[in-house]
Amino acid sequence: MNRRSAAFFSGLMFAMTAIAPAAGAAPSPAACSVTATPATAQSAILAAQTGDVVCLEAGVYRGPLRIDTKTGVTVRGAGAHETIVAGGDADSLLVFRSRDIVIEDLKLFYGHPSNAYVWRSTNIVFQRIHAGGGSLGIHFDLGSIGRVSESSIYAMDGDGLLTRNASDVTAERNWIFNNGGVGVSTVGNNATTAVTRNIISDNRGPGVFVGQTPCALLPAAVVEIPECYLSDLRRFVSNATATLTANDEAPTGLVMPA
């Protein structure tokens, strides 16, 4: 086995270890309140009440699925390779003005402008999600609070996970890789991201970026600052915050304009 192959398999083993669930018996998931098909999914979500679990059968669902002004609802797929919510020329999933929402065990695919967009919502949890292809992965905006865990975000044209405008997000035990922009981006107006035990690799931009949206993409593994940064540095400085704990980041690592 050559050095490159050895490094790949070593990285893969580390990734599998890092995103594996913690040891110990997991609590049994709540039973499905309603089971939905691609034809009935949106109406089932619209009708869901606090405490309901909407289970999406295996199949391809055309996005955007919309969760609006809901509290305490779970949307559960049959598995990330079985239940696919495809955005196409629209977002795959929209969450507006909602609280205590869990989205789990499904794939968000090829959404434009995002696979999931969360707006003015609190305690929005994505777990065991695959988000692949499209413009952006998961985007928290305008004071939203949430968590992304045990998920994979990959092959986006832009950023994998984007936290903006006073949102507060925890990213834990994810694999965020092969995106065209930043792996985890935290930009503007008191946005905060806690990044813990993730694999962040092979993104064209930095693994983690904190500041304002850059004027030009920072090429992978290159530290030269684009001229447009230097012409007006104040545009790219913000009070956004990222807290990093026990992550594996490659190639560019952390970029913080200052």
C-alpha positions as CSV (number, residue, x, y, z in Angstrom):
1,M,0.0,0.0,0.0
2,N,1.5,3.4,-1.0
3,R,1.7,6.4,1.4
4,R,-1.4,8.1,-0.1
5,S,-3.5,5.0,0.2
6,A,-2.4,4.5,3.7
7,A,-3.2,8.0,4.6
8,F,-6.7,7.7,3.1
9,F,-7.6,4.5,5.0
10,S,-6.1,6.0,8.2
11,G,-8.3,9.1,7.7
12,L,-11.3,7.0,7.0
13,M,-10.9,4.9,10.1
14,F,-10.4,8.1,12.2
15,A,-13.6,9.6,10.6
16,M,-15.6,6.5,11.4
17,T,-14.4,6.6,15.0
18,A,-14.9,10.4,15.4
19,I,-18.5,10.4,14.2
20,A,-19.7,7.2,15.8
21,P,-22.3,7.6,18.5
22,A,-21.1,7.5,22.1
23,A,-21.0,4.2,23.9
24,G,-24.0,3.2,25.9
25,A,-27.6,2.2,25.3
26,A,-29.5,4.9,23.3
27,P,-33.0,5.6,24.3
28,S,-35.7,4.1,22.1
29,P,-37.0,6.6,19.6
30,A,-40.6,7.8,20.0
31,A,-43.1,5.9,17.9
32,C,-44.4,7.4,14.6
33,S,-47.6,9.5,15.0
34,V,-48.2,9.4,11.3
35,T,-46.4,7.8,8.3
36,A,-46.2,9.8,5.2
37,T,-45.4,9.2,1.5
38,P,-44.0,11.7,-1.0
39,A,-47.6,12.5,-1.9
40,T,-48.7,13.2,1.7
41,A,-45.5,14.5,3.5
42,Q,-46.2,18.2,3.4
43,S,-49.8,17.9,4.5
44,A,-48.7,15.6,7.4
45,I,-46.1,18.2,8.5
46,L,-48.7,21.0,8.3
47,A,-51.1,18.9,10.5
48,A,-48.5,17.9,13.1
49,Q,-49.0,18.9,16.7
50,T,-46.6,19.2,19.6
51,G,-45.1,15.8,20.4
52,D,-45.9,14.3,17.0
53,V,-43.4,12.2,15.0
54,V,-43.9,12.4,11.2
55,C,-42.2,9.4,9.7
56,L,-41.3,9.6,6.0
57,E,-41.3,6.3,4.2
58,A,-38.4,5.4,1.9
59,G,-38.6,7.2,-1.4
60,V,-37.8,10.5,-3.1
61,Y,-39.6,13.6,-1.9
62,R,-39.6,16.8,-3.9
63,G,-38.5,19.9,-1.9
64,P,-39.0,22.2,-0.3
65,L,-40.6,20.5,2.6
66,R,-41.7,23.4,4.9
67,I,-41.9,23.4,8.7
68,D,-43.5,26.7,9.7
69,T,-44.6,27.9,13.2
70,K,-44.3,24.4,14.7
71,T,-43.2,23.4,18.2
72,G,-42.0,20.0,19.3
73,V,-42.3,18.1,16.1
74,T,-39.9,15.4,14.7
75,V,-39.5,14.6,11.0
76,R,-37.9,11.2,10.7
77,G,-36.8,9.3,7.6
78,A,-36.3,5.7,7.0
79,G,-32.5,6.2,6.8
80,A,-30.1,8.5,5.0
81,H,-30.0,6.2,2.0
82,E,-33.7,5.4,1.9
83,T,-35.5,8.8,2.4
84,I,-34.3,11.5,0.0
85,V,-35.6,15.0,0.0
86,A,-34.5,16.6,-3.3
87,G,-34.5,20.3,-3.8
88,G,-33.6,20.6,-7.4
89,D,-34.3,24.3,-8.3
90,A,-35.5,25.0,-4.7
91,D,-34.4,24.4,-1.1
92,S,-34.8,20.8,0.1
93,L,-36.1,21.8,3.6
94,L,-37.3,25.1,5.1
95,V,-37.7,25.8,8.8
96,F,-39.4,29.1,9.7
97,R,-40.4,30.5,13.1
98,S,-40.3,27.1,14.8
99,R,-39.0,25.6,18.0
100,D,-37.9,22.2,19.3
101,I,-37.8,20.5,15.9
102,V,-35.8,17.4,15.1
103,I,-35.0,16.3,11.6
104,E,-33.3,12.9,11.5
105,D,-32.4,9.8,9.4
106,L,-32.8,11.2,5.9
107,K,-30.9,12.7,3.0
108,L,-31.2,16.3,1.8
109,F,-30.1,16.4,-1.8
110,Y,-29.2,19.0,-4.4
111,G,-31.0,22.0,-2.8
112,H,-30.7,25.5,-4.3
113,P,-29.9,27.8,-2.7
114,S,-29.6,25.4,0.3
115,N,-30.4,21.9,1.4
116,A,-31.8,23.2,4.6
117,Y,-32.5,26.8,5.5
118,V,-33.5,27.7,9.1
119,W,-34.9,31.2,9.8
120,R,-35.8,32.7,13.2
121,S,-36.1,29.3,14.8
122,T,-34.9,27.8,18.1
123,N,-33.6,24.4,19.1
124,I,-33.6,22.9,15.6
125,V,-31.7,19.6,15.5
126,F,-30.4,17.8,12.5
127,Q,-29.1,14.3,13.4
128,R,-27.9,11.4,11.2
129,I,-28.5,13.5,8.1
130,H,-26.7,13.3,4.8
131,A,-26.7,16.6,2.9
132,G,-25.1,16.2,-0.5
133,G,-24.9,18.3,-3.6
134,G,-26.5,21.7,-4.2
135,S,-25.5,25.3,-3.4
136,L,-25.2,25.3,0.4
137,G,-25.5,22.5,3.0
138,I,-27.3,23.6,6.2
139,H,-27.8,27.4,6.7
140,F,-28.9,28.9,10.0
141,D,-30.0,32.6,9.7
142,L,-31.4,35.5,11.7
143,G,-31.0,34.4,15.3
144,S,-31.7,30.7,14.9
145,I,-30.3,28.2,17.4
146,G,-29.6,24.6,16.6
147,R,-27.4,21.6,16.4
148,V,-26.0,19.4,13.7
149,S,-24.7,16.0,14.8
150,E,-23.6,12.6,13.5
151,S,-24.2,13.8,9.9
152,S,-22.3,14.1,6.6
153,I,-22.3,17.3,4.5
154,Y,-20.5,17.1,1.2
155,A,-20.2,18.1,-2.5
156,M,-21.8,21.5,-2.1
157,D,-21.0,24.3,-4.6
158,G,-20.5,26.6,-1.6
159,D,-20.2,26.2,2.2
160,G,-21.1,23.0,4.1
161,L,-22.5,24.6,7.3
162,L,-23.2,28.3,7.4
163,T,-24.1,30.2,10.6
164,R,-25.2,33.9,10.0
165,N,-26.7,36.9,11.7
166,A,-26.7,36.2,15.4
167,S,-27.4,32.5,15.0
168,D,-25.9,30.1,17.5
169,V,-25.1,26.6,16.2
170,T,-23.3,23.5,17.6
171,A,-21.7,21.1,15.1
172,E,-20.7,17.9,16.7
173,R,-19.4,14.6,15.4
174,N,-20.0,15.4,11.7
175,W,-18.0,14.7,8.5
176,I,-17.9,17.9,6.4
177,F,-15.9,17.3,3.2
178,N,-15.4,18.0,-0.5
179,N,-17.4,21.2,-0.5
180,G,-16.6,24.0,-3.0
181,G,-16.5,26.7,-0.3
182,V,-15.8,26.7,3.5
183,G,-16.4,23.6,5.6
184,V,-17.9,25.5,8.5
185,S,-18.5,29.3,8.1
186,T,-19.6,31.7,10.8
187,V,-20.2,35.2,9.5
188,G,-21.5,38.5,10.9
189,N,-23.5,40.1,13.6
190,N,-22.7,38.0,16.7
191,A,-23.0,34.6,15.0
192,T,-21.5,31.8,17.0
193,T,-20.6,28.2,16.1
194,A,-19.3,25.5,18.5
195,V,-17.3,23.0,16.4
196,T,-16.6,19.8,18.3
197,R,-15.1,16.4,17.2
198,N,-15.8,16.9,13.5
199,I,-13.9,15.7,10.5
200,I,-13.5,18.8,8.2
201,S,-11.5,17.9,5.1
202,D,-10.9,18.4,1.4
203,N,-13.0,21.6,1.1
204,R,-11.8,24.1,-1.5
205,G,-12.0,27.0,1.0
206,P,-10.8,27.0,4.6
207,G,-12.0,24.2,6.9
208,V,-13.4,26.9,9.3
209,F,-13.9,30.6,8.5
210,V,-14.9,33.3,11.0
211,G,-15.6,36.9,9.8
212,Q,-17.6,38.4,7.0
213,T,-18.3,36.8,3.7
214,P,-15.0,37.0,1.8
215,C,-14.6,38.9,-1.5
216,A,-12.8,36.0,-3.1
217,L,-12.5,32.3,-2.2
218,L,-9.4,31.3,-0.4
219,P,-7.9,28.4,-2.3
220,A,-7.3,25.2,-0.5
221,A,-3.9,25.0,1.3
222,V,-2.9,28.5,0.2
223,V,-2.3,31.3,2.8
224,E,-1.8,34.3,0.4
225,I,-4.5,36.9,1.1
226,P,-6.5,38.0,-2.0
227,E,-5.9,41.6,-3.0
228,C,-9.6,42.5,-2.4
229,Y,-9.1,41.7,1.3
230,L,-6.2,44.1,1.6
231,S,-8.1,47.0,-0.1
232,D,-10.7,47.2,2.7
233,L,-9.9,44.9,5.7
234,R,-12.7,46.3,7.8
235,R,-15.3,44.8,5.6
236,F,-14.2,41.3,6.6
237,V,-13.9,41.8,10.4
238,S,-16.9,40.9,12.6
239,N,-17.7,39.8,16.1
240,A,-18.6,36.3,15.0
241,T,-17.3,33.5,17.2
242,A,-16.2,29.9,16.6
243,T,-15.2,27.5,19.4
244,L,-13.2,24.5,18.2
245,T,-12.6,21.4,20.2
246,A,-10.9,18.2,19.1
247,N,-11.5,18.5,15.3
248,D,-9.5,17.2,12.4
249,E,-9.3,20.0,9.8
250,A,-7.6,19.9,6.4
251,P,-6.3,21.5,4.3
252,T,-6.5,25.2,5.2
253,G,-7.7,25.0,8.7
254,L,-9.0,28.1,10.5
255,V,-9.2,31.5,8.9
256,M,-10.1,34.5,11.1
257,P,-9.7,37.9,9.4
258,A,-8.3,40.4,11.9
